[in-house]
Amino acid sequence: MATPLTASRLLKALRDEGLVVHEVRSWRTHNRNAKGPWGPTHGVMIHHTATEGTDTSVDLCYDGRSDLPGPLCLGVIDKKGEVHLVGNGRANHAGLGDGDVLRAVINEEPDLPTDNEADTDGNRHFYGFECINLGDGKDPWPEEQRVAMEKAAAAICRAHGWNEHSVIGHKEWQPGKVDPRSIAMDDLRGRVKKRLAKPAEGAPETDGTEPDGSGPTPPEPQHPRYEPFPGRDFFRSGTSSPVITAMGERLVAEGCDRYEEGPGPEWTEADRASYAAWQRKLGFRGKDADGVPGRVSWERLRVPNS
């Protein structure tokens, strides 16, 4: 569970994962938020477009169809493994799906239940990526595209502190869907897991020119800076700091709230319990989920400078 990424954070997360990303028209303000809430977000959903051709597919996902307005996803992944951002916010991609599947994704369970109901709004809770493929079981999936799918899913998970079980296919969410056809989701999740175990690759080097030769790429907005890890000894009884308040607010945003009255500047048992919930969400168990921040879990939480 998390507050949705801003457009700037989404763009940076994808580029930091080593992806080439193209910004399509007014994607930063293009969404379906007027038709329903966007967030809290819980996972990443992968689709195939059932189309061919990059320009045609990107335009379709931006504009939508007469019966289904765009955007139809947040990003389109082409055959070369490049991402085209077409929306930022609620998009018409997931539709109604199985609430039991959503609960499993929230809990990051390794085994998903069968999607046999369509009772829950998925457009509200999932980032969506459409991958260009005819979906006929014959159209190939180039390795460059598979790697980009892996990177895009990992980028979102890394930004939110999720693990690979926050990544699902449309076919695992909505009864009757088959996309992404010919992609084994357990295999994709395994690739995401391996990628998340390593630092992000970093943005690819460019000459500052858009792929169409139209001119220099505009500078990216500044990304918020985060509090460096202050050390485990900082988190003990008697410590009072704005850093602890900021940490508590991030824990609340991530759904790890064990506070009765909300976070404050003094380190308390409520802080410890909330942080332990965050550690368990990251997959730590036993003494590794004791509620005292360590460097890895702290960096994944991304506490803003106070």
C-alpha positions as CSV (number, residue, x, y, z in Angstrom):
1,M,0.0,0.0,0.0
2,A,1.4,3.4,-0.9
3,T,0.7,6.9,-2.0
4,P,1.1,7.0,-5.8
5,L,4.3,8.3,-7.2
6,T,4.4,11.8,-8.7
7,A,5.1,12.1,-12.4
8,S,8.7,13.2,-11.6
9,R,9.3,10.3,-9.2
10,L,7.9,7.8,-11.7
11,L,10.1,9.1,-14.5
12,K,13.2,9.1,-12.3
13,A,12.5,5.6,-10.9
14,L,12.2,4.1,-14.4
15,R,15.4,5.9,-15.7
16,D,17.3,5.0,-12.5
17,E,16.5,1.3,-13.3
18,G,18.4,1.8,-16.6
19,L,15.4,2.2,-18.9
20,V,15.2,4.5,-22.0
21,V,12.0,6.5,-21.3
22,H,10.0,8.7,-23.8
23,E,7.6,11.3,-22.5
24,V,4.5,11.3,-24.8
25,R,2.5,14.6,-25.2
26,S,0.9,15.8,-21.9
27,W,1.3,12.4,-20.1
28,R,2.0,14.1,-16.7
29,T,-1.6,15.4,-16.5
30,H,-3.3,12.7,-18.6
31,N,-5.4,10.4,-16.4
32,R,-8.9,9.3,-15.5
33,N,-8.9,10.6,-12.0
34,A,-12.1,12.5,-12.6
35,K,-13.9,9.1,-12.9
36,G,-12.7,7.7,-9.6
37,P,-9.9,7.7,-7.0
38,W,-6.3,7.0,-7.8
39,G,-4.6,5.2,-4.9
40,P,-3.6,3.9,-2.6
41,T,-1.5,1.8,-5.0
42,H,-0.7,-1.8,-4.2
43,G,1.1,-3.3,-7.3
44,V,2.1,-3.4,-10.9
45,M,0.0,-5.0,-13.6
46,I,1.5,-6.2,-17.0
47,H,-0.6,-6.4,-20.2
48,H,-0.1,-7.0,-23.9
49,T,-1.6,-4.5,-26.4
50,A,-2.9,-7.0,-29.0
51,T,-1.5,-4.5,-31.6
52,E,1.7,-4.1,-33.6
53,G,3.8,-1.1,-34.4
54,T,5.2,1.4,-31.9
55,D,3.6,4.6,-33.0
56,T,0.1,3.1,-33.5
57,S,0.2,1.3,-30.2
58,V,1.4,4.3,-28.2
59,D,-1.2,6.5,-29.8
60,L,-3.9,4.0,-29.0
61,C,-2.8,3.7,-25.4
62,Y,-2.7,7.5,-25.0
63,D,-6.0,8.3,-26.8
64,G,-8.0,5.1,-26.0
65,R,-10.9,3.8,-28.1
66,S,-14.5,5.1,-28.7
67,D,-15.7,2.7,-26.0
68,L,-12.8,3.1,-23.6
69,P,-11.1,6.5,-23.2
70,G,-7.4,6.8,-22.7
71,P,-5.0,6.5,-21.1
72,L,-5.1,2.7,-21.2
73,C,-2.0,2.4,-19.1
74,L,0.8,4.5,-17.6
75,G,3.5,3.2,-19.9
76,V,3.9,1.3,-23.2
77,I,6.9,-1.0,-23.5
78,D,8.0,-1.5,-27.2
79,K,9.8,-4.3,-28.9
80,K,13.2,-2.5,-28.4
81,G,12.7,-2.4,-24.7
82,E,11.9,1.3,-24.5
83,V,9.1,2.8,-22.4
84,H,6.7,5.4,-23.6
85,L,4.9,7.2,-20.8
86,V,1.3,8.0,-21.8
87,G,-0.4,8.7,-18.5
88,N,0.0,9.6,-14.8
89,G,-2.7,8.5,-12.5
90,R,-5.8,6.4,-12.9
91,A,-5.9,4.6,-16.3
92,N,-8.4,2.3,-18.0
93,H,-6.2,-0.9,-17.9
94,A,-7.2,-3.2,-15.1
95,G,-11.0,-3.0,-14.9
96,L,-12.9,-5.0,-12.3
97,G,-11.0,-8.0,-10.8
98,D,-10.8,-10.4,-7.9
99,G,-10.7,-8.8,-4.5
100,D,-9.0,-11.9,-3.1
101,V,-6.2,-11.4,-5.6
102,L,-5.8,-7.8,-4.4
103,R,-5.6,-8.8,-0.8
104,A,-2.9,-11.4,-1.7
105,V,-0.9,-8.7,-3.5
106,I,-1.3,-6.3,-0.6
107,N,0.1,-9.0,1.7
108,E,2.8,-9.9,-0.9
109,E,1.8,-13.6,-0.7
110,P,3.8,-15.9,-3.0
111,D,0.8,-17.8,-4.2
112,L,-2.1,-15.9,-5.8
113,P,-5.7,-17.2,-5.5
114,T,-7.7,-18.0,-8.6
115,D,-9.2,-15.0,-10.2
116,N,-12.9,-16.1,-10.2
117,E,-14.7,-12.8,-9.4
118,A,-14.8,-9.3,-10.8
119,D,-15.8,-7.3,-7.8
120,T,-12.9,-4.8,-7.2
121,D,-11.7,-1.7,-9.0
122,G,-8.2,-2.4,-10.2
123,N,-7.7,0.9,-12.0
124,R,-7.5,2.6,-8.6
125,H,-4.8,0.3,-7.2
126,F,-2.4,-0.8,-10.0
127,Y,0.2,0.8,-12.1
128,G,-0.3,-0.6,-15.6
129,F,2.2,-1.3,-18.4
130,E,1.1,-2.3,-21.9
131,C,3.7,-4.3,-23.8
132,I,3.5,-4.3,-27.6
133,N,2.6,-7.9,-28.7
134,L,-0.3,-9.3,-30.8
135,G,-1.1,-11.7,-28.1
136,D,-1.7,-14.6,-30.5
137,G,0.8,-16.9,-29.0
138,K,3.0,-16.5,-32.1
139,D,4.3,-13.0,-31.9
140,P,7.7,-13.2,-30.3
141,W,8.8,-11.4,-27.1
142,P,12.3,-10.1,-27.8
143,E,14.7,-10.3,-24.8
144,E,15.1,-6.6,-24.9
145,Q,11.4,-6.2,-24.2
146,R,11.4,-8.9,-21.5
147,V,14.2,-7.1,-19.7
148,A,12.3,-3.8,-20.0
149,M,9.2,-5.4,-18.5
150,E,11.4,-6.7,-15.6
151,K,13.0,-3.3,-15.1
152,A,9.8,-1.3,-15.2
153,A,8.2,-3.6,-12.6
154,A,11.3,-3.5,-10.5
155,A,11.5,0.3,-10.7
156,I,8.0,0.7,-9.2
157,C,8.6,-1.9,-6.6
158,R,11.9,-0.4,-5.6
159,A,10.3,3.1,-5.3
160,H,7.6,1.8,-3.0
161,G,9.7,-0.8,-1.1
162,W,7.6,-3.7,-2.5
163,N,8.9,-7.1,-3.4
164,E,8.3,-9.2,-6.5
165,H,4.9,-10.5,-5.3
166,S,3.5,-7.0,-6.0
167,V,3.8,-7.8,-9.8
168,I,0.9,-9.6,-11.5
169,G,-0.4,-10.1,-15.0
170,H,-3.9,-9.0,-16.2
171,K,-4.6,-12.7,-16.6
172,E,-4.1,-13.2,-12.9
173,W,-6.5,-10.4,-12.0
174,Q,-9.6,-10.4,-14.2
175,P,-11.5,-13.6,-15.2
176,G,-11.3,-14.4,-18.9
177,K,-8.1,-12.4,-19.6
178,V,-5.0,-14.0,-21.1
179,D,-2.5,-11.2,-21.2
180,P,0.4,-11.0,-21.2
181,R,0.1,-14.2,-23.3
182,S,3.1,-16.5,-23.4
183,I,4.7,-14.7,-20.5
184,A,5.1,-16.9,-17.4
185,M,4.4,-14.5,-14.5
186,D,6.3,-16.6,-12.0
187,D,9.4,-16.4,-14.2
188,L,8.9,-12.6,-14.5
189,R,8.5,-12.3,-10.8
190,G,11.7,-14.3,-10.3
191,R,13.6,-11.9,-12.6
192,V,12.2,-8.9,-10.6
193,K,13.3,-10.5,-7.4
194,K,16.9,-10.9,-8.6
195,R,17.0,-7.3,-9.9
196,L,15.7,-5.9,-6.6
197,A,18.5,-7.8,-4.8
198,K,21.0,-5.5,-6.5
199,P,21.3,-1.7,-6.7
200,A,19.5,0.1,-9.5
201,E,21.6,0.3,-12.7
202,G,21.4,4.1,-12.9
203,A,20.1,6.2,-15.8
204,P,21.5,5.3,-19.2
205,E,23.9,7.8,-20.7
206,T,22.5,9.9,-23.6
207,D,23.8,12.9,-25.7
208,G,20.8,15.0,-24.4
209,T,18.9,14.7,-27.7
210,E,15.5,13.2,-28.1
211,P,15.3,10.0,-30.2
212,D,13.5,11.9,-33.0
213,G,16.2,14.5,-33.1
214,S,13.9,17.3,-32.0
215,G,16.4,18.9,-29.6
216,P,17.8,18.7,-26.1
217,T,15.8,16.8,-23.4
218,P,14.4,19.2,-20.8
219,P,16.1,18.9,-17.5
220,E,14.3,16.7,-15.0
221,P,12.7,18.3,-11.9
222,Q,14.8,18.0,-8.8
223,H,14.1,14.8,-6.9
224,P,13.5,15.2,-3.1
225,R,16.5,14.4,-1.0
226,Y,16.2,11.8,1.7
227,E,17.5,11.5,5.3
228,P,20.7,9.4,5.4
229,F,20.7,6.4,7.8
230,P,21.5,7.8,11.3
231,G,22.6,4.5,12.7
232,R,20.8,2.0,14.9
233,D,21.9,3.7,18.1
234,F,19.9,6.8,17.2
235,F,16.7,4.9,17.7
236,R,16.4,4.5,21.5
237,S,14.4,5.8,24.3
238,G,14.9,9.5,24.9
239,T,15.7,10.4,21.3
240,S,13.7,13.3,20.0
241,S,14.1,14.5,16.5
242,P,12.1,15.7,13.4
243,V,13.6,12.8,11.6
244,I,11.6,10.4,13.8
245,T,8.4,12.3,12.9
246,A,9.2,12.2,9.2
247,M,9.9,8.5,9.5
248,G,6.6,7.9,11.2
249,E,4.8,9.8,8.4
250,R,6.4,7.6,5.8
251,L,5.4,4.4,7.8
252,V,1.8,5.6,7.9
253,A,1.9,6.3,4.1
254,E,3.2,2.7,3.5
255,G,0.3,1.2,5.6
256,C,2.5,0.3,8.5
257,D,0.7,2.4,11.1
258,R,0.7,1.1,14.6
259,Y,0.2,4.6,16.2
260,E,-2.7,5.5,18.4
261,E,-2.3,9.2,18.1
262,G,0.0,9.6,15.1
263,P,3.8,9.9,14.8
264,G,5.8,12.4,16.8
265,P,9.4,13.4,17.4
266,E,10.1,11.1,20.3
267,W,11.1,7.5,19.7
268,T,8.4,5.3,21.2
269,E,7.2,1.7,21.2
270,A,4.6,2.7,18.6
271,D,7.5,3.7,16.4
272,R,9.2,0.4,17.0
273,A,6.0,-1.6,16.2
274,S,5.3,0.4,13.1
275,Y,8.9,0.0,11.8
276,A,8.7,-3.8,12.6
277,A,5.7,-3.9,10.3
278,W,7.7,-2.2,7.6
279,Q,10.6,-4.7,8.0
280,R,8.1,-7.6,7.7
281,K,6.6,-6.0,4.6
282,L,10.1,-6.0,3.1
283,G,10.5,-9.7,3.9
284,F,12.6,-9.6,7.0
285,R,11.7,-12.1,9.8
286,G,12.7,-12.9,13.4
287,K,15.5,-10.7,14.8
288,D,15.8,-8.9,11.5
289,A,12.3,-7.5,12.1
290,D,12.9,-6.1,15.6
291,G,11.6,-2.6,14.8
292,V,15.0,-0.9,15.0
293,P,15.9,0.6,11.6
294,G,18.8,-0.9,9.7
295,R,20.5,0.6,6.7
296,V,18.7,-1.5,4.0
297,S,15.2,-1.0,5.3
298,W,15.8,2.7,6.0
299,E,17.0,3.4,2.5
300,R,14.0,1.6,1.1
301,L,11.7,3.7,3.2
302,R,13.1,7.0,1.8
303,V,12.4,9.4,4.6
304,P,12.4,13.0,3.3
305,N,14.7,15.6,4.8
306,S,13.0,17.1,7.8
